[in-house]
Amino acid sequence: MAYRVAVVGATGNVGREMLNILAEREFPISRLHAIASSRSIGVEVSFGEEQTLKVESLDTFDFKGVDLVLSSPGSKVAGEFAPRAARAGALVIDNSSFWRMDPEVPLVVPEVNPGAVAGARKGIIANPNCSTIQLVVALKPLHEIARARRVVVATYQSVSGAGRDAMDELFTQTRAVYVNDPLTKERFTKEIAFNVIPHIDVFMEDGATKEEWKMAAETRKILDPGITVMATCVRVPVFIGHAEAVHAEFENSIAVETARAALRKAPGVSVVDHRVDEGYVTPKEAAGEDPVYVSRLRRDPTVANGLAFWVVADNLRKGAALNAVQIAELLAKDGLGDRRHADRAAVH
């Protein structure tokens, strides 16, 4: 069966990647719409190697007859349009932060909690935060055999997570350093070129940033409400690819070799862990790739049943667009979209 699909936010980094991945994975599409704000009407975006689509306006688009919406606008926009699309009969897979903690909206990583898609009572499924996705994909196989109870994680997040303007700012500042031009700051609070910034999203009352709170709250919702997470999220001068240094404490003893074997068998995980020069993955190698890479796996002797490891993934692919397309594939495979349409028809 082929589906009528709309990509909202089609002109942004993640929206364009959604279109690329839909084409790469040959998702069954009967008709495809590229949607963005009214200022992008008529802009052309690529779908596959040869096809282009003209952008339509979100303000006036009629979602009636659309089966699936892959959404990556801003949070406020997602909060306004997603219910409208769902009422029209579409299932919305939203990449913004707006719906993630709604108890009636499942927060889904297909390798971790695929069954949660059945709980989309509002017709909306949320895509987690990019840094959360790669963390839980790596944690899931270890949690299954030893039960994770506490995680301390430091992230090294690329500027693409803050959008195209942030990527432009890194490029412009880097060039300015080399030619001795004045540096301007617009997207970041401090200079990002040749620097790291321990500040992503807004600060909260307890001193954590919203990004750090998201990692903790989303991990509990997706994986296990009993896990405690302490995160420090840092923006680094890398264009694409997030990295994480993870220290996990488990209820049960877990040997390094047991953990390595479990990770190698886990869906979506690639273990590259050689204790030699270049025997690990960095964001540069992960850019453009689908897996979550795990390296530097070792025992953490500072806590009982502790492991330390390094996790890297392309934040635009697995951290956003690929995860959304994988959710769409789950819905198409299991016929959940059809059942959801039937349920809404019965209600309305």
LINFENVEN-V673855 format. One line per field, one symbol per residue. phi: phi as a letter, one per 30 degrees, with the letter a starting at -180 (. if undefined). psi: psi as a letter, one per 30 degrees, with the letter a starting at -180 (. if undefined). burial: b if it has 16 or more other ideal C-beta (glycine too) atoms within 10 Angstrom, else e. A space follows every 50 residues. Layout:
phi=???
psi=???
burial=???
This chain:
phi=.cbdbbccidcdeddddedddedechddccabccbadddceidcbdbidb dbbddcdddcdcddjddbccbbcddddddddeddddddjdcccccdddcd cddccdcbbedcbdddddcddcibbccddeddeddddddeddddcbidbb bcbccbcddddcjdddddddddddddddciddcccbdcdbecdhabbdab iddcddjdcddddeedddddddcadddcbccbcbdbdbdbjcbbccbccc dcdbdedddddddddddicbcbbcdbeicacceedddicddcccbhdadc ddbdhcbbacbbadddcddaddeddddedddddcidddddeddddddc
psi=klkkkkjkhffleeeeeeeeeeeeghkjkekkkkkalffgkfkklkjaff klkkklkeefkjgkfkekkjkhaleeeefefeeeeeffglkkjkflfefe gkfgjkjkjefeheffffgiffgkkkklkeeeeeefeeeefeeeffjkfk kkkkljklfffgleeeeeeeeeeeeeeeghlkkkkeflflkfkhlkjhjk alklegflleeeeeeeeeeeeeekffkkkjkjkkklikekkklkjkjkkl elkjleeeeeeeeffkkfkkjjikhlkghlkleeffkglelkkklhklkj fflkhkkklkkkljffdefdeeeeeeeeeeeeefgeeeeeeeeeeee.
burial=eebbbbbbbbbbbbbbbbbbbbbeeebebeebbbbbbeebeeeebebeee eebebbebeebebeebbbbbbbbeeebbbebbeebbebbbbbbbbbbbbb eeeebbbbbbbbbbebbeebbbbbbbbbbbbbbbbbbbbbbbbeebebbb bbbebbbbbbbbeeebbebbeebeeeeeeeeeeeeebbeebbbeeebebb beeeeeebbebbbbbbbbbebbbeeebebebbbbbbbbebbbbbebbbbb eeebeeeebbebbeebebbbbbbeeeeeebbbbeebbebbbbbbbbbeeb eeeebbbbbbbbbbbbbbbbbbbbbbbbebbbeeebbeebeeebeeee
